[in-house]
Amino acid sequence: MAANETAAKQPRENLPRSIWWEVDPQTKKGGVYLVDQTRLPLQGDILCCSAFEGVAMSIASMAIQGAGALAGAAAFALALFSENEFTEGDKDAYLAALDSHAAQLVSLRPGASTLAWGAARILGYAHSHAAVMDLPQLKAGVLELACKLADDDEQACLAMGRIGAAAIKGEPLHVSEQGETEGGTRILTLGNAGSLSSVRYGTVCSVVCELLAQERLAQAWVCETRPKNQGARLACWEYLVCGVPHALISDAAAASVMAKGWVDAVLVGADRICANGDVIAQTGTYALAQLAHAHDIPFIVVANSNTIDLSSPSGNDVRIEQRDPRELEGAAFSGVILPTDAKCSRGFDLLTEPVEKHVVDGERTLELKGGHQMAITRKGGAYAFDAWLRQAPAGVLAYNPAFDVTPAALVTSYITQDGPRQAPFSQEG
């Protein structure tokens, strides 16, 4: 297939950016816009943050997540503070304020090294240029660098797609006149390493889309990825947008799918790669690596080179953050209620009418039996709801680590935008 034909068939162009900078034409002020991943796929909200705190809250709540997306979020958050909130003070005060805000960001997700990487890039620029720039020039440079880092992430993901597809061997996909398929590569993925986990395009998703464009992809198996269900909610949504043939499976079904010989390669992303090659990633990655090893299936990590953290010698040196135990104890979901008649609308209007308690600006938090929670908010002629329903008994003890550690010995290869890599890693590459 010619290069221009491949480009014309790129399904990934339908994928959205996860985070970007935009200037409001009315106020002339810049803001950070991001896709709220907690409400996808049933509700596609765009959050507009005009202040640093808005981006910080989005990171803490996992409205934005994923290595590339977090690097961009850190850079944009500091640029947002620089542009909209630092209005008084000299360069020394400006640098001190940037340092303080960067430290706050890094504390939100200590296991995600790219969050620290994005913040460090902004701080490095600001401190190294402070002596030769006045404050307006310095602030303009910070914003320019944040936008460049976002653009660089997009290009890195495209490069990873090409390099990763080239590294995966397999027969081309053939479709008979009867519509039956044979050949092609069958990929198994965990979590979401797509456009929403980066600034755009994604790491694993770029490889999958490149295989599809080259007519080499048979199918992707998508693990649901409990407890946040990023595979079911986000990866499946992105694959549908791209036209990727895929099937959703429970995390526990991965072993039987491999045993049947239906998987040719396991592709995963990474939140941090240690100097010795240990991989810090979505909980469940270690189990898949063990399964892939047992079934002699290549286990490939696709990640931006900024994920390689030489300051972490091994996975034993990384503190793994604990997530909210309610993610295991119940299920959260969002939706929009569309009343079918005027009587139904009046009922919801009464429910969301401002009262003294529990209601602010047309929002009501309902008290439900069994520890369940639900909030309903009026949105024009519709009503959005966010709910959490308890599934485990009250008082149960829950252990909910955000990541696990996959030893380097279980990794077949590491795909970065700089090419295939092998551990251990060093400053020289």
C-alpha positions as CSV (number, residue, x, y, z in Angstrom):
1,M,0.0,0.0,0.0
2,A,1.4,3.4,-1.0
3,A,2.1,6.0,1.8
4,N,-0.6,8.3,0.6
5,E,-3.2,5.5,0.6
6,T,-2.3,4.6,4.1
7,A,-2.6,8.3,5.2
8,A,-6.0,8.5,3.5
9,K,-7.3,5.5,5.5
10,Q,-6.2,6.8,8.9
11,P,-9.2,6.2,11.2
12,R,-7.4,7.8,14.1
13,E,-8.2,11.3,12.7
14,N,-11.7,11.0,14.2
15,L,-10.2,10.9,17.7
16,P,-10.5,14.1,19.8
17,R,-7.8,16.0,21.7
18,S,-8.1,15.2,25.4
19,I,-6.7,18.7,26.5
20,W,-6.0,22.0,24.7
21,W,-5.5,25.7,25.2
22,E,-8.1,28.1,23.7
23,V,-8.7,31.8,23.9
24,D,-12.3,32.9,24.7
25,P,-13.2,35.4,21.9
26,Q,-15.4,37.3,24.3
27,T,-13.1,37.8,27.3
28,K,-9.9,37.4,25.3
29,K,-8.6,35.2,28.2
30,G,-7.1,31.8,27.6
31,G,-8.4,28.7,29.2
32,V,-7.6,25.0,29.4
33,Y,-10.3,22.8,27.9
34,L,-10.4,19.1,28.5
35,V,-12.7,16.1,28.0
36,D,-14.2,14.8,31.3
37,Q,-13.3,11.1,31.1
38,T,-15.3,10.3,34.2
39,R,-18.6,10.8,32.3
40,L,-17.7,9.0,29.1
41,P,-19.0,7.3,27.0
42,L,-22.7,8.1,27.9
43,Q,-22.1,11.8,28.5
44,G,-19.4,13.8,26.7
45,D,-18.7,16.9,28.8
46,I,-16.0,19.4,28.0
47,L,-14.6,21.1,31.1
48,C,-13.3,24.7,30.7
49,C,-10.8,25.7,33.4
50,S,-10.0,29.4,33.7
51,A,-7.8,28.9,36.8
52,F,-5.1,26.5,38.0
53,E,-7.4,25.0,40.6
54,G,-9.8,23.7,37.9
55,V,-7.1,21.7,36.2
56,A,-5.7,20.4,39.5
57,M,-9.2,19.2,40.5
58,S,-9.6,17.5,37.1
59,I,-6.3,15.6,37.7
60,A,-7.3,14.6,41.3
61,S,-10.7,13.4,40.2
62,M,-9.3,11.5,37.2
63,A,-11.4,13.6,34.8
64,I,-8.1,13.6,32.9
65,Q,-5.8,10.6,33.2
66,G,-3.1,8.8,31.3
67,A,0.7,9.5,31.0
68,G,0.6,11.9,28.0
69,A,-2.5,13.7,29.1
70,L,-1.1,14.3,32.6
71,A,2.1,15.7,31.2
72,G,0.1,18.1,29.1
73,A,-2.2,18.9,32.0
74,A,0.7,19.8,34.3
75,A,2.2,22.1,31.7
76,F,-1.1,23.8,30.9
77,A,-2.0,24.2,34.5
78,L,1.1,26.1,35.2
79,A,0.7,28.2,32.0
80,L,-2.9,28.9,33.1
81,F,-1.7,30.2,36.5
82,S,1.0,32.2,34.8
83,E,-1.4,33.8,32.3
84,N,-4.6,34.4,34.4
85,E,-3.6,34.4,38.1
86,F,-0.1,35.9,38.6
87,T,-0.9,39.6,38.2
88,E,1.3,41.2,40.9
89,G,4.9,40.6,41.8
90,D,8.4,40.5,40.4
91,K,10.2,37.6,38.7
92,D,11.4,36.1,42.0
93,A,7.9,36.0,43.3
94,Y,6.7,34.5,40.0
95,L,9.3,31.7,40.0
96,A,8.5,30.9,43.7
97,A,4.8,30.7,42.9
98,L,5.4,28.4,39.9
99,D,7.5,26.1,42.1
100,S,4.8,26.0,44.7
101,H,2.0,25.3,42.2
102,A,4.2,22.6,40.5
103,A,4.7,20.8,43.9
104,Q,1.0,20.8,44.4
105,L,0.4,19.2,41.1
106,V,3.0,16.5,41.6
107,S,1.4,15.5,45.0
108,L,-1.9,14.8,43.3
109,R,-0.7,11.7,41.5
110,P,2.7,10.7,42.9
111,G,2.8,7.4,40.9
112,A,2.5,9.2,37.5
113,S,6.0,10.3,36.6
114,T,4.9,12.3,33.5
115,L,2.9,14.7,35.7
116,A,6.2,15.6,37.4
117,W,7.9,15.6,34.0
118,G,5.5,18.2,32.5
119,A,5.8,20.4,35.5
120,A,9.6,20.1,35.5
121,R,9.8,21.2,31.8
122,I,7.9,24.4,32.6
123,L,10.0,25.1,35.7
124,G,13.2,24.4,33.9
125,Y,12.3,26.9,31.2
126,A,11.2,29.6,33.6
127,H,14.2,29.4,35.8
128,S,16.7,29.1,33.0
129,H,15.3,32.1,31.1
130,A,14.5,34.4,34.0
131,A,17.8,36.2,33.8
132,V,17.5,37.2,30.1
133,M,13.7,37.9,29.9
134,D,11.4,40.4,31.4
135,L,8.3,39.0,33.2
136,P,5.9,39.4,30.2
137,Q,8.3,37.6,27.9
138,L,8.8,34.9,30.5
139,K,5.1,34.3,30.8
140,A,4.6,34.2,27.1
141,G,7.4,31.7,26.8
142,V,5.8,29.4,29.4
143,L,2.5,29.4,27.5
144,E,4.3,28.7,24.2
145,L,6.3,25.8,25.7
146,A,3.1,24.3,27.2
147,C,1.4,24.3,23.7
148,K,4.6,22.9,22.1
149,L,4.7,20.0,24.6
150,A,1.1,19.2,23.7
151,D,1.9,19.2,20.0
152,D,5.1,17.1,20.6
153,D,2.9,14.5,22.4
154,E,0.7,14.2,19.3
155,Q,3.6,13.7,17.0
156,A,5.2,11.2,19.4
157,C,2.1,9.1,19.4
158,L,2.0,9.0,15.6
159,A,5.6,7.9,15.6
160,M,4.9,5.2,18.1
161,G,2.1,3.9,15.9
162,R,4.4,3.5,12.9
163,I,7.3,2.0,15.0
164,G,5.0,-0.3,16.9
165,A,3.2,-1.6,13.9
166,A,6.5,-2.3,12.1
167,A,7.8,-4.2,15.2
168,I,4.8,-6.6,15.2
169,K,5.2,-9.5,12.9
170,G,2.3,-11.3,11.3
171,E,0.4,-12.3,8.2
172,P,-1.7,-9.6,6.4
173,L,-5.5,-9.8,6.9
174,H,-7.3,-11.5,4.1
175,V,-11.1,-11.2,3.5
176,S,-12.7,-13.8,1.3
177,E,-15.6,-13.1,-1.1
178,Q,-17.9,-14.6,1.5
179,G,-16.7,-12.1,4.1
180,E,-14.7,-14.5,6.1
181,T,-11.3,-13.3,7.4
182,E,-8.1,-15.1,8.0
183,G,-4.6,-13.9,9.0
184,G,-4.0,-10.6,10.6
185,T,-2.9,-9.8,14.1
186,R,-5.0,-10.2,17.2
187,I,-4.1,-7.7,20.0
188,L,-5.1,-7.7,23.6
189,T,-5.1,-4.5,25.6
190,L,-5.8,-3.3,29.1
191,G,-7.1,0.1,30.3
192,N,-7.1,2.9,27.9
193,A,-3.9,4.0,26.1
194,G,-5.7,5.9,23.4
195,S,-6.4,9.5,22.5
196,L,-7.9,10.3,25.9
197,S,-4.8,9.1,27.7
198,S,-2.5,11.3,25.8
199,V,-2.9,14.8,24.3
200,R,-4.2,13.0,21.1
201,Y,-4.0,9.7,19.3
202,G,-2.6,7.6,22.1
203,T,0.2,5.1,22.4
204,V,-1.3,1.6,22.1
205,C,-4.3,3.0,20.1
206,S,-1.9,4.5,17.6
207,V,-0.3,1.1,17.0
208,V,-3.7,-0.6,16.7
209,C,-4.9,2.1,14.3
210,E,-1.7,1.8,12.2
211,L,-2.2,-2.0,11.9
212,L,-5.8,-1.3,10.8
213,A,-4.7,1.2,8.2
214,Q,-2.2,-1.3,6.9
215,E,-4.9,-4.0,6.7
216,R,-3.0,-6.1,9.2
217,L,-5.4,-6.0,12.2
218,A,-7.8,-8.9,12.7
219,Q,-9.2,-7.9,16.1
220,A,-8.5,-6.2,19.4
221,W,-9.5,-7.9,22.7
222,V,-10.3,-5.2,25.3
223,C,-10.1,-6.0,29.0
224,E,-12.8,-4.1,30.9
225,T,-10.2,-2.9,33.4
226,R,-11.8,-2.9,36.8
227,P,-12.5,-1.0,39.0
228,K,-12.7,2.2,36.8
229,N,-13.6,0.3,33.7
230,Q,-11.3,2.4,31.4
231,G,-11.2,-0.4,28.9
232,A,-15.0,-0.8,28.7
233,R,-15.8,2.9,28.9
234,L,-12.9,4.6,27.1
235,A,-11.0,2.2,24.9
236,C,-14.1,0.6,23.4
237,W,-15.5,4.1,22.7
238,E,-12.3,5.1,20.9
239,Y,-12.1,1.9,18.9
240,L,-15.7,2.4,17.8
241,V,-14.8,6.0,16.7
242,C,-11.9,4.6,14.8
243,G,-13.7,1.6,13.3
244,V,-11.4,-0.9,15.0
245,P,-12.9,-4.4,15.2
246,H,-12.9,-5.3,18.8
247,A,-14.5,-7.4,21.5
248,L,-14.9,-6.5,25.2
249,I,-13.9,-9.2,27.8
250,S,-13.8,-9.3,31.5
251,D,-10.3,-9.0,33.0
252,A,-10.6,-12.6,34.2
253,A,-11.3,-13.9,30.7
254,A,-7.9,-12.9,29.4
255,A,-6.3,-16.2,30.4
256,S,-8.8,-18.3,28.5
257,V,-8.6,-16.1,25.4
258,M,-4.9,-16.6,25.4
259,A,-5.2,-20.3,26.0
260,K,-7.4,-20.7,22.9
261,G,-4.6,-19.1,20.8
262,W,-6.6,-16.0,20.0
263,V,-4.0,-13.5,21.0
264,D,-0.8,-12.7,19.0
265,A,0.5,-9.8,21.1
266,V,-0.4,-8.0,24.3
267,L,0.0,-4.2,24.1
268,V,-0.1,-2.0,27.2
269,G,0.8,1.6,28.1
270,A,2.8,2.8,31.1
271,D,2.6,5.5,33.7
272,R,6.3,5.1,34.6
273,I,9.2,3.0,33.4
274,C,12.0,2.6,35.8
275,A,15.7,2.6,34.9
276,N,15.9,-1.2,35.1
277,G,12.8,-1.6,32.9
278,D,10.2,-2.3,35.6
279,V,6.8,-0.9,34.4
280,I,4.5,1.0,36.7
281,A,1.1,0.8,35.0
282,Q,-2.7,0.2,35.4
283,T,-3.4,-2.5,38.0
284,G,-3.7,-5.8,36.2
285,T,-0.7,-5.2,33.9
286,Y,1.5,-7.5,36.0
287,A,-1.1,-10.3,35.7
288,L,-1.3,-10.0,31.9
289,A,2.4,-10.0,31.7
290,Q,2.6,-13.3,33.6
291,L,-0.2,-14.8,31.4
292,A,1.6,-13.7,28.2
293,H,4.8,-15.2,29.4
294,A,3.1,-18.5,30.2
295,H,1.5,-18.6,26.8
296,D,4.6,-17.4,24.9
297,I,2.9,-14.3,23.7
298,P,4.9,-11.0,23.1
299,F,4.2,-8.5,25.9
300,I,4.9,-5.0,24.4
301,V,4.9,-1.7,26.4
302,V,4.1,1.3,24.2
303,A,5.0,4.6,25.9
304,N,6.4,8.0,25.3
305,S,10.2,8.2,26.2
306,N,9.3,10.8,28.9
307,T,7.8,7.9,30.8
308,I,11.3,6.5,31.4
309,D,12.3,7.7,34.8
310,L,16.0,7.2,35.5
311,S,15.5,8.6,39.0
312,S,13.6,5.4,39.9
313,P,16.1,2.5,39.8
314,S,13.4,-0.2,40.0
315,G,9.7,-0.7,40.8
316,N,10.6,-1.3,44.4
317,D,11.5,2.4,44.7
318,V,8.1,3.7,43.5
319,R,5.4,4.6,46.0
320,I,2.1,3.3,44.6
321,E,-0.9,5.5,45.4
322,Q,-4.1,4.1,46.8
323,R,-7.3,5.0,45.1
324,D,-10.7,5.7,46.7
325,P,-12.0,2.3,48.1
326,R,-15.5,3.2,46.9
327,E,-14.3,2.4,43.4
328,L,-14.3,-1.3,44.6
329,E,-17.2,-1.1,46.9
330,G,-19.7,0.2,44.3
331,A,-20.3,1.4,40.8
332,A,-20.4,5.0,39.6
333,F,-22.3,6.1,36.6
334,S,-23.6,9.2,34.9
335,G,-26.4,10.0,32.4
336,V,-29.0,12.4,31.2
337,I,-32.7,12.2,31.9
338,L,-34.9,13.4,29.0
339,P,-38.5,13.9,30.2
340,T,-41.1,12.5,27.7
341,D,-43.9,14.8,28.7
342,A,-44.7,18.1,30.6
343,K,-45.8,16.3,33.7
344,C,-42.5,14.5,34.0
345,S,-40.6,17.8,33.4
346,R,-42.6,19.5,36.2
347,G,-41.7,16.7,38.6
348,F,-37.9,17.1,37.9
349,D,-38.3,20.9,38.0
350,L,-39.7,20.6,41.5
351,L,-37.0,18.2,42.5
352,T,-34.2,20.5,41.4
353,E,-35.9,23.7,42.5
354,P,-33.5,25.6,44.9
355,V,-34.3,25.1,48.6
356,E,-32.4,25.9,51.7
357,K,-30.6,22.6,52.0
358,H,-28.7,20.2,49.6
359,V,-29.5,22.4,46.6
360,V,-27.3,24.9,44.8
361,D,-28.2,26.4,41.4
362,G,-30.7,23.7,40.5
363,E,-28.8,20.7,41.8
364,R,-30.1,18.3,44.4
365,T,-28.3,15.6,46.2
366,L,-30.7,12.8,47.1
367,E,-30.5,10.8,50.4
368,L,-30.8,7.1,49.4
369,K,-31.0,4.0,51.6
370,G,-28.1,1.6,51.7
371,G,-25.5,4.2,51.3
372,H,-26.2,4.9,47.7
373,Q,-25.7,8.5,46.4
374,M,-27.3,10.4,43.6
375,A,-27.1,14.1,42.4
376,I,-29.5,15.5,39.8
377,T,-28.8,18.8,38.0
378,R,-31.1,20.8,35.7
379,K,-29.4,21.4,32.3
380,G,-31.9,23.3,30.1
381,G,-34.8,21.0,29.3
382,A,-32.8,17.9,30.5
383,Y,-31.5,16.7,33.8
384,A,-28.1,15.2,34.3
385,F,-27.5,12.7,37.1
386,D,-24.4,11.3,38.8
387,A,-24.8,8.3,41.0
388,W,-22.9,5.8,43.0
389,L,-24.5,2.5,44.0
390,R,-23.0,0.4,46.8
391,Q,-22.4,-3.3,45.8
392,A,-20.2,-4.5,48.7
393,P,-21.4,-4.7,52.3
394,A,-20.9,-1.6,54.3
395,G,-17.7,-1.7,56.4
396,V,-15.8,-4.0,54.0
397,L,-12.0,-3.5,53.9
398,A,-10.9,-2.6,50.4
399,Y,-7.3,-2.5,49.0
400,N,-7.3,-0.4,45.8
401,P,-3.8,0.4,44.4
402,A,-3.8,2.6,41.3
403,F,-0.9,0.8,39.7
404,D,1.1,-2.4,39.9
405,V,4.7,-3.2,39.1
406,T,5.6,-5.5,36.1
407,P,9.2,-6.8,36.3
408,A,11.4,-6.0,33.3
409,A,12.0,-9.7,32.7
410,L,8.4,-10.1,31.5
411,V,8.6,-7.3,28.9
412,T,9.4,-8.4,25.3
413,S,10.1,-4.9,24.1
414,Y,9.5,-1.2,24.8
415,I,8.2,1.0,21.9
416,T,8.8,4.7,22.1
417,Q,8.8,7.5,19.6
418,D,12.6,7.1,19.4
419,G,12.3,3.5,18.3
420,P,12.2,0.0,20.0
421,R,14.1,0.0,23.3
422,Q,15.5,-2.6,25.6
423,A,16.1,-2.3,29.4
424,P,18.0,-1.3,31.4
425,F,17.9,2.4,30.4
426,S,20.6,5.0,30.8
427,Q,21.0,8.7,30.1
428,E,22.8,7.9,26.9
429,G,19.8,6.1,25.6
